Amino acid sequence: MTDEAFAPVLEAVRATGWTSSVLDLDGVEDKAAFLDRCARALHFPDWFGHNWDALADSLKDLSWLPAARGRLLLVSGWQEYAAARPGEWAIALKVFSEAEAHWRTAGRGTLSVLLAVAAAGAGRA
């Protein structure tokens, strides 16, 4: 799916004062590619360490991004990676969940990670 497929959702989110990013995992086959896509989608700084701990730390920081009431990370194209690397995907989900919990208690905004699922029969653009 392309970012255009999510445009109505992203516009509605932005209208509430939140920011949004799309993490497109289409074609991702391993941890290195997953972490690279995360770094690009969230504009991680050059010091990002490209490992699970660095991802967890970065998702709990986000100080390089403009302040926002909340942030939505919409993850698309994740199903193939999840099927090919279930252990890595489980770690990624745990990191996402812990980051969401951190932001709920930090009192400085919110982070929500949503996994996009294509409708049955929907083609990829």
Secondary structure in CASP SS format (residue, H / E / C, confidence):
PFRMAT SS
TARGET T0000
AUTHOR 0000-0000-0000
METHOD secondary structure of the structure
MODEL  1
M C 1.00
T C 1.00
D H 1.00
E H 1.00
A H 1.00
F H 1.00
A H 1.00
P H 1.00
V H 1.00
L H 1.00
E H 1.00
A H 1.00
V H 1.00
R H 1.00
A H 1.00
T C 1.00
G C 1.00
W E 1.00
T E 1.00
S E 1.00
S E 1.00
V E 1.00
L E 1.00
D E 1.00
L C 1.00
D C 1.00
G C 1.00
V C 1.00
E C 1.00
D C 1.00
K H 1.00
A H 1.00
A H 1.00
F H 1.00
L H 1.00
D H 1.00
R H 1.00
C H 1.00
A H 1.00
R H 1.00
A H 1.00
L C 1.00
H C 1.00
F C 1.00
P C 1.00
D C 1.00
W C 1.00
F C 1.00
G C 1.00
H C 1.00
N C 1.00
W H 1.00
D H 1.00
A H 1.00
L H 1.00
A H 1.00
D H 1.00
S H 1.00
L H 1.00
K C 1.00
D C 1.00
L C 1.00
S C 1.00
W C 1.00
L C 1.00
P C 1.00
A C 1.00
A C 1.00
R C 1.00
G E 1.00
R E 1.00
L E 1.00
L E 1.00
L E 1.00
V E 1.00
S E 1.00
G C 1.00
W C 1.00
Q H 1.00
E H 1.00
Y H 1.00
A H 1.00
A H 1.00
A H 1.00
R C 1.00
P H 1.00
G H 1.00
E H 1.00
W H 1.00
A H 1.00
I H 1.00
A H 1.00
L H 1.00
K H 1.00
V H 1.00
F H 1.00
S H 1.00
E H 1.00
A H 1.00
E H 1.00
A H 1.00
H H 1.00
W H 1.00
R H 1.00
T H 1.00
A H 1.00
G C 1.00
R C 1.00
G C 1.00
T C 1.00
L E 1.00
S E 1.00
V E 1.00
L E 1.00
L E 1.00
A C 1.00
V C 1.00
A C 1.00
A C 1.00
A C 1.00
G C 1.00
A C 1.00
G C 1.00
R C 1.00
A C 1.00
END
